[in-house]
Amino acid sequence: MIKRKGRAVEITVKEKNKEKLLEKSAIELMDYLIDLKKTHSTSDFEIELKSRNFQILALDWLQEILDIVNINGIALNKFKVKLTREDNDYKLRAKVSGEPLKEIHKIKHDSVMILPRIEYEEESLKFLLE
């Protein structure tokens, strides 16, 4: 669900499983940025992150997605997340796929940044974009 909050946009994703919650959050982020229906998977990337706090891990995850889009110019459309616990840390390993950004992707919003305010409640993740 997308909701306007002044200059920012709040995106809420609901899912019981934390791995699926992170995957759906990435899809919602990408769907906000581009037309996902026209994106294919031709390039793969692996992401590894670690954090003691799930909210910080979620923020880092979404920032990694944005970095791949902004730095590498890749329109991502597939996300597979594996989440484990090591000691007191969450460890995320993910495979993401997409293709180089092209005119057909119809960029809806550019120069987007994730605000460092993520709320995680059981089965729900909210994040802000500006």
Buried (B, 14 or more C-beta within 10 A) or exposed (E): EEEEEEEBBBBBBEBEEBBBBBBBBBBBBBBBBBBBEBBEEEBEBEBEBEBEBBBBBBBBBBBBBBEBBBEEEBBBBBBEBEBEEEEEBBBBBBEBBBBEBEEEBEEEEEEBEBBEEBEBEEEEBBBBBE
